[in-house]
Amino acid sequence: MPNSPSAAQSGDFTPMFSRSFVVQMFRDELDEINRHKWYLSEEHRGDVGFDFALMNWVKNHRDAWRSAYVRARYGALMGC
């Protein structure tokens, strides 16, 4: 559209943030936590709750997941 303001001019930063590496990583990490919650709930034969799943995932899986996540997306750029 001619003379229409850009997203930055109109104050709508949603497109910029939706492409952000940090935001995408957060979304993917949340998906992993929810998947982990499902596995734990199946193992315990009942809903374990998000808080329990989150703490368990952070304690046992987050560091390795983040390393693999960054390596998979940026390894070639980082020389990995």
Buried (B, 14 or more C-beta within 10 A) or exposed (E): EEEEEEEEEEEEEEEEEEEEEEEBBEEEBEEBBEEBBEEBBEEEEEEBEEEBBBEBBBEEEBEEBEEEBBEEBEEEEEEE
